Amino acid sequence: MRKSGFASVPHETETSEALPSPLDEGGASSQADQFERTSTSRTSRTSRNARTNEAPGRQRPERSLKGRALGYLSRREYSRAELSRKLMPFTENADELEALLDALEREGWLSDARFAESVVYRRAARVGAGRIVSELKRHAVGDALIEEVNAQLRETELARARGVWQKKYGQLPETPAERARQARFLAARGFSMSIIGKILKGIEDSFEGDFEGGFDGY
């Protein structure tokens, strides 16, 4: 038997390195672009926030005393004394404040008469002359003006008191306790005893004397 002339040659196993695919390269590039855009966006936001944070630090120009006064008067009427009290914390110069109040009165911005009219307009349908006069005195309105307002209110006092009483009760009292309760209600709203006596008909002639001074605290 003849032996074969060919010797068996062992096969070599080749190990090749894995090459990145084009898809992998594209994904890395996309991530880099996204990171760059995010960084740019963050930088932009940081810059905007820095500018925004600087804004509150800016000092607003301080309002003048007259500017403050006109601001108050644009909302409602003030008496001279009341407006003076409002402006005192903003100035240490009393003469300057008085001069400003004089100027506001000359220019028609400030008026005790208009203030009194506004109080009457807001309050007359609900309270009597006594309450309104007390409010005007608290705001240091002049005596002459208060007397004028008081006289005008007295002309309609009975009708206004009857309207307030009608809305609250609407029926004459049937017992002394009920008479006292209705009287106190009207007195607490600033109506005089003579007006109350006219409304609560049938009350004894001594009504005013019996209740005089008896409504304190109401």
C-alpha positions in Angstrom: 0.0 0.0 0.0 1.3 3.4 -0.9 1.1 6.3 1.5 -0.3 9.6 0.4 2.3 12.3 -0.3 0.2 15.0 1.2 0.6 15.8 4.8 -2.5 17.2 6.6 -2.1 20.9 7.2 -3.9 22.3 10.2 -6.3 25.3 9.4 -5.4 28.6 11.1 -8.2 30.5 12.8 -8.0 34.3 12.0 -9.3 36.7 14.5 -10.4 40.0 13.0 -11.2 43.2 14.9 -14.9 44.5 14.7 -15.1 47.7 12.7 -17.6 50.3 13.7 -20.5 50.4 11.3 -21.6 53.6 9.6 -24.7 53.6 11.7 -22.7 53.7 14.9 -20.7 56.6 13.6 -23.8 58.5 12.7 -25.3 57.9 16.2 -22.2 59.3 17.9 -22.2 62.3 15.7 -25.9 62.9 16.5 -25.3 62.7 20.2 -22.4 65.2 19.9 -24.6 67.6 18.0 -27.4 67.3 20.6 -24.9 67.9 23.5 -23.6 71.0 21.7 -27.1 72.4 21.2 -28.0 71.7 24.8 -24.9 73.4 26.1 -25.6 76.4 23.9 -29.2 76.5 25.1 -28.1 76.4 28.8 -25.6 79.2 28.2 -28.3 81.3 26.6 -30.7 80.7 29.5 -28.0 81.5 32.0 -27.3 84.8 30.2 -31.0 85.7 30.2 -31.4 84.9 33.9 -28.4 87.0 34.8 -30.0 90.0 33.0 -33.3 89.3 34.6 -31.8 89.1 38.1 -30.0 92.4 37.5 -33.3 94.2 36.8 -34.8 94.2 40.3 -31.7 95.8 41.7 -32.3 99.0 39.7 -33.5 101.8 41.9 -36.8 103.3 40.8 -36.9 107.1 41.0 -38.5 108.2 44.2 -42.0 109.7 43.9 -42.3 113.4 44.7 -44.5 114.5 47.6 -46.9 116.0 45.2 -46.9 112.8 43.1 -47.9 110.8 46.2 -50.6 113.3 47.1 -52.1 113.2 43.6 -52.0 109.4 43.7 -54.1 109.4 46.9 -56.5 112.0 45.5 -57.0 110.1 42.3 -58.6 107.2 44.2 -61.0 109.2 46.4 -61.7 112.5 48.1 -59.6 113.4 51.2 -60.0 116.1 53.8 -57.0 118.4 54.2 -56.2 117.0 57.6 -56.5 113.4 56.5 -54.2 113.9 53.5 -51.7 115.7 55.7 -51.5 112.7 58.0 -51.0 110.4 55.0 -48.1 112.5 53.7 -46.3 113.2 56.9 -44.2 109.9 56.8 -42.7 111.1 53.5 -41.3 114.5 54.5 -39.6 116.1 57.5 -40.4 119.6 56.3 -43.7 120.7 57.7 -43.6 124.0 55.8 -43.1 122.2 52.6 -46.1 120.0 53.3 -48.4 122.9 54.2 -47.3 124.7 51.1 -48.2 121.7 49.0 -51.6 121.4 50.6 -52.3 125.1 49.9 -51.3 124.6 46.3 -53.5 121.5 45.9 -56.5 123.5 47.3 -55.8 126.4 44.9 -55.6 124.0 41.9 -58.8 122.3 42.9 -57.3 118.9 43.7 -58.1 119.1 47.4 -61.4 120.2 48.9 -63.0 119.7 52.3 -66.3 120.5 50.8 -66.1 117.7 48.2 -64.9 115.4 50.9 -67.9 116.2 53.0 -70.2 115.6 50.0 -68.6 112.2 49.4 -69.2 111.2 53.0 -72.8 112.2 52.8 -73.3 110.4 49.5 -71.8 107.2 50.9 -73.4 107.2 54.3 -76.7 109.2 54.4 -78.9 106.3 53.2 -77.7 104.1 56.2 -76.9 106.4 59.1 -78.2 109.5 60.7 -76.8 113.0 60.9 -75.1 112.3 64.2 -72.9 109.6 62.8 -72.0 111.7 59.7 -71.1 114.7 61.8 -68.9 112.6 64.0 -67.0 111.3 61.0 -66.5 114.8 59.6 -65.1 115.9 63.0 -62.7 113.0 63.1 -61.3 114.2 59.8 -61.0 117.8 61.1 -63.4 119.4 58.7 -64.2 123.0 59.6 -67.0 123.8 62.0 -68.8 126.0 59.5 -68.9 123.2 56.9 -70.1 120.7 59.5 -72.9 123.0 60.5 -74.0 123.4 56.9 -73.9 119.6 56.3 -75.8 119.0 59.5 -78.6 121.4 58.5 -79.0 119.8 55.1 -79.2 116.3 56.7 -81.8 117.4 59.2 -84.2 118.2 56.4 -84.3 114.6 55.3 -83.5 112.9 58.6 -87.0 111.6 59.2 -87.4 110.1 55.8 -84.0 108.5 55.9 -84.5 107.1 59.4 -87.9 105.7 58.4 -86.2 103.9 55.4 -83.6 102.4 57.6 -86.2 101.3 60.2 -88.5 99.9 57.5 -85.8 97.8 56.0 -84.8 96.4 59.4 -88.2 96.0 61.1 -91.2 97.3 59.2 -93.6 96.8 62.0 -94.3 99.0 65.1 -93.2 97.5 68.4 -95.8 95.8 70.4 -93.9 95.4 73.7 -91.6 97.7 75.7 -88.7 95.4 75.1 -89.3 95.6 71.3 -89.6 99.3 71.5 -86.3 99.6 73.3 -84.6 97.3 70.8 -85.8 99.3 67.8 -84.9 102.5 69.5 -81.4 101.3 70.3 -81.0 100.2 66.7 -81.9 103.6 65.3 -79.9 105.5 68.0 -76.8 103.4 67.2 -77.0 104.6 63.6 -76.9 108.2 64.6 -80.6 109.2 64.5 -81.8 111.7 67.1 -84.3 110.8 69.9 -86.9 113.1 68.4 -86.7 111.4 65.1 -86.9 108.0 66.7 -89.9 109.1 68.7 -91.7 110.1 65.6 -91.1 106.8 63.9 -92.0 104.6 66.9 -95.5 106.0 67.3 -97.5 105.2 70.4 -94.5 105.5 72.7 -95.0 107.4 76.0 -94.4 111.1 76.1 -91.5 110.4 78.5 -89.8 108.3 75.9 -86.9 110.7 75.4 -86.3 111.2 79.1 -86.5 107.4 79.8 -83.9 106.5 77.2 -81.7 109.6 77.3 -78.1 108.4 77.8 -79.3 104.8 77.7 -77.7 104.0 74.3 -74.1 104.4 75.2 -72.0 101.6 73.7 -74.4 100.9 70.8 
